Amino acid sequence: MRWLCLCCPPEAPASDRDALAWLALGFTPRVARLEDAVVAEVSASLRLFGGARALRQRLQAQAALTGLALGALAWAPTALASLALARCPPASAQGRLSERLDALPLRALSAAHAHHAMLARLGCQRLGELRRLPRPALARRFGPALLTALDQAYGDLPEVHTWLVLPERFDARLELPYRVEHAPVLLHFAETLLRQLCTFLAARHAGVRTLRLGWQHDAMRARDVAGSGELTLATADTTRDMRRLTRLLAEHLSRTTLAAPAGEISLSADTVLPLQDSSASLLPGPSDPLERTTTHALLERLSVRLGAGRVCEGRLHEDHRLDHMQSWQPWPAPPAIARRRPCGPQPTWLVQPPQPLRADTREQPTCCGPLTLISGPHRVEAGWWEGQGGMQARDYFVYRSAARGLLWVYHERPSSTAPASTGWFLHGVFA
């Protein structure tokens, strides 16, 4: 068996240990908590990830992506031995397990460290010296738990663990160390919950599109103030990018006012969606995905800063009328439905409103000089269902102008709704 022990830095909050366990679940299903650390049995995963070194590097990279700090890390054939080696790294990683453990101080094993004062008076400073003492006398003096821990660490007795299982949905709470009166200050504490969320999503190989950050108001609030508040974060696509979610939350909190001081916050993600990892770059050189700003991340921040409806997205419609083929909707718009492509040529730039053109003696349009016919006519008769204002009866042509390039020109045909509206008009320009 091959055990990997993961420890959080001493200054890390207690909630980071849960996040560390969820991170390890993305590499093996055999993960357990052992005292103040997380242990994972990865012998069945080494071949999948390309060996112990590759697995360790990928785990460290995944921790960096989620903003989680890793402390000590150690490998061993048993879980207790990996924990002892992580607490007191030996000078050399070579040699048999028993030789490396014998050189460790008593504090490497919690069961031995609990009797450190008595063992020191007996002249025992290291685990090897402790093992050489008579076993019956040790059991009578310190109880069977010390011998059991020693035997399990050295691989002489089997270990029993309770494997961790990911919850079905993410819902975490955090009690604040003091009452927070301004919403932007909540970001510092919400980052702890975001780290847990990102490791939870990494273990499920998933992402989210909607989050809810809630807070509980102080009990000494005014009578007309509600007991809680919340805000909803929506992303344009499925993501678990820690830095992107943090920036989006910062934009929302900077525009939020707390009705009363907050004493507790919560973060929940009701819907977890599958997320495919992006392929690595084919170009040589380093590539840092955290420094790559995506279009969606930029639009998310702009929509929060400018307000709802100020950032719009174009949506195509199946309509033969050129000025009805696209509409602008507040971003993010609902997912687009597949549309059929127009059967004729379409200009790059639309002239709105259409510009009237003069006609020469042959009743042909002119624009900064004579025009050369390229194609046409492309007849459009549509909009009758909208009444007189929407009806269009036009013949479109593609003309070439020596001064302005390719032009999209139409000739208005008389219709029952507009019998007197005729003539030539410039409606678009081809780039």
WOFEN-V409271 format. One record per backbone hydrogen bond with DSSP energy under -1.0 kcal/mol. NH is the residue of the N-H (numbers start at 1). CO is the residue of the C=O. E is the energy in kcal/mol with one decimal. If there is no record, write none. Layout:
nh->{NH/NH}
co->{CO/CO}
e->{E/E}
This chain:
nh->{3/4/5/6/7/12/16/17/19/20/21/22/23/24/25/26/27/28/31/32/34/37/38/39/40/41/42/45/46/49/51/55/56/57/58/59/60/61/62/63/64/65/66/68/71/74/76/82/83/84/85/86/87/88/100/101/102/104/106/108/109/113/114/115/116/119/120/121/122/123/124/127/128/130/131/132/133/138/139/140/141/142/143/148/149/150/151/152/153/154/156/157/164/170/172/174/176/180/185/186/187/190/191/194/195/196/197/198/199/200/201/202/203/204/206/207/208/211/212/213/214/215/216/217/218/221/225/229/231/233/235/239/245/246/247/248/249/250/251/252/253/254/255/256/262/263/265/266/267/268/269/273/275/291/298/299/300/301/302/303/304/305/306/307/310/313/315/317/319/324/325/327/329/331/349/351/355/357/360/363/366/367/372/374/375/378/380/382/386/387/392/394/395/396/397/398/399/400/401/405/407/408/409/410/411/412/413/422/425/426/427/428/429/430}
co->{76/40/74/38/72/9/13/14/15/16/17/18/19/20/21/23/24/24/29/39/37/34/6/32/4/30/2/42/42/45/46/51/52/53/54/55/56/57/58/59/60/61/62/63/7/5/3/78/79/80/81/82/83/84/96/97/98/101/125/105/106/109/110/112/113/115/116/117/118/120/119/104/102/126/127/128/130/134/135/136/137/138/139/144/145/146/147/148/149/150/151/151/31/269/267/265/263/262/182/183/184/186/187/190/191/192/193/194/195/196/197/198/199/200/201/273/239/233/268/231/266/229/264/227/261/218/222/215/213/211/209/208/241/242/243/244/245/246/247/248/249/250/252/253/180/216/174/214/172/212/170/207/205/288/294/295/296/297/298/299/300/301/302/303/307/329/327/325/317/321/322/315/313/311/429/427/426/424/364/360/358/369/400/398/398/396/394/392/383/384/382/380/411/378/409/375/407/372/405/401/399/428/397/425/395/423/393/420/410/355/408/408/349/406}
e->{-3.1/-2.6/-2.8/-3.3/-1.9/-1.7/-1.4/-1.4/-1.6/-2.3/-2.0/-2.3/-2.1/-2.0/-1.5/-1.2/-2.1/-1.4/-1.2/-2.6/-2.3/-1.9/-2.5/-2.7/-2.2/-2.4/-2.4/-1.1/-1.1/-2.0/-3.5/-2.2/-2.4/-2.3/-2.3/-2.4/-2.3/-2.2/-2.4/-2.2/-2.0/-1.9/-1.6/-2.7/-3.1/-1.4/-1.8/-1.9/-2.0/-2.3/-2.5/-1.8/-2.0/-2.1/-1.9/-2.5/-2.2/-1.6/-1.3/-1.7/-1.6/-2.6/-1.7/-1.2/-1.6/-2.5/-2.4/-1.4/-1.0/-1.1/-2.7/-2.4/-1.8/-1.7/-2.0/-1.0/-1.2/-1.9/-2.5/-2.0/-2.3/-3.0/-1.4/-2.3/-2.2/-2.1/-2.7/-2.4/-2.3/-2.1/-2.8/-1.2/-2.9/-1.1/-2.5/-2.6/-2.0/-2.5/-1.2/-1.7/-1.2/-2.6/-1.7/-2.4/-2.1/-1.6/-2.3/-2.7/-2.0/-2.3/-2.5/-2.2/-2.1/-1.3/-2.6/-3.0/-2.3/-2.4/-2.0/-2.4/-2.5/-2.7/-2.7/-2.4/-3.0/-1.3/-1.4/-2.1/-2.2/-2.5/-2.4/-1.9/-2.3/-2.2/-2.1/-2.1/-2.4/-2.2/-1.9/-1.8/-2.7/-1.9/-1.2/-1.5/-3.0/-2.5/-2.4/-2.5/-2.5/-1.9/-2.1/-2.8/-1.7/-1.2/-1.7/-2.5/-2.3/-1.6/-2.2/-2.6/-1.3/-2.3/-3.0/-1.0/-1.6/-3.1/-2.6/-2.8/-1.4/-1.6/-1.1/-2.2/-2.5/-3.3/-2.6/-2.0/-2.3/-2.3/-2.8/-1.9/-2.1/-2.2/-2.3/-3.2/-1.3/-2.4/-3.0/-1.6/-1.7/-1.2/-2.8/-2.7/-1.7/-2.3/-3.6/-2.5/-2.1/-2.7/-2.7/-1.9/-3.3/-3.0/-2.5/-2.5/-2.4/-2.8/-2.8/-1.0/-2.3/-3.2/-2.7/-1.3/-2.4/-2.1}
